[in-house]
Amino acid sequence: MAEHTIKELEETALEGKVGKNVHAIGLIRFLARHHKLMFGETLNSVLKTAAFAIYGVEYSDQDISNLLRR
């Protein structure tokens, strides 16, 4: 799953301004869509853990919610 996700992120064109956490944000949004389709909810705690484990970026619950609303 992680390899597929990283490949998907690399192939996706980045739009708008590019920040330092662009890959972590892309991962969060990609996984949120995937979780919504598979489980009916975004599983924000899983998104936080994945972003920290892969990119070393820590987000709060509010940060995750804000990222998914944009």
C-alpha positions in Angstrom: 0.0 0.0 0.0 2.8 2.5 0.9 4.7 1.8 -2.4 1.5 2.2 -4.4 0.7 5.5 -2.6 4.1 6.9 -3.1 4.0 6.0 -6.8 0.5 7.6 -7.1 1.8 10.8 -5.4 4.8 11.0 -7.7 2.6 10.7 -10.8 0.1 13.3 -9.6 0.6 16.8 -10.9 1.0 19.3 -8.1 -1.3 22.4 -8.4 -1.1 25.7 -6.7 1.7 26.8 -4.4 4.1 24.2 -3.3 5.0 24.1 0.4 7.5 22.1 2.3 5.0 19.5 3.3 3.4 19.0 -0.1 4.1 15.3 -0.2 2.7 14.7 3.3 -0.4 16.7 2.4 -0.8 14.7 -0.8 -0.6 11.5 1.1 -3.2 12.6 3.6 -5.7 13.6 0.9 -5.1 10.5 -1.2 -5.5 8.2 1.8 -8.6 10.1 3.0 -10.3 9.5 -0.4 -9.3 5.9 -0.3 -10.5 5.4 3.3 -13.8 7.2 2.5 -14.4 4.8 -0.4 -13.3 1.6 1.5 -14.6 2.3 5.1 -17.1 5.2 4.7 -15.0 7.5 6.8 -11.6 9.2 6.5 -10.0 7.7 9.7 -8.1 10.9 10.6 -6.0 9.2 13.3 -4.6 6.8 10.7 -3.9 9.8 8.4 -1.9 11.5 11.2 0.1 8.4 11.9 0.9 7.7 8.3 2.1 11.3 7.6 4.3 11.1 10.7 5.7 7.6 9.9 6.5 8.4 6.3 7.4 12.1 6.3 8.1 12.9 9.9 5.4 15.6 9.9 3.1 15.9 12.8 -0.5 17.2 12.4 -3.2 17.7 14.9 -6.8 16.5 14.4 -7.8 20.1 13.5 -5.0 20.3 11.0 -6.1 17.1 9.3 -9.7 18.4 9.1 -8.6 21.7 7.7 -6.4 20.0 5.0 -9.4 17.8 3.9 -11.7 20.8 3.6 -9.5 22.7 1.2 
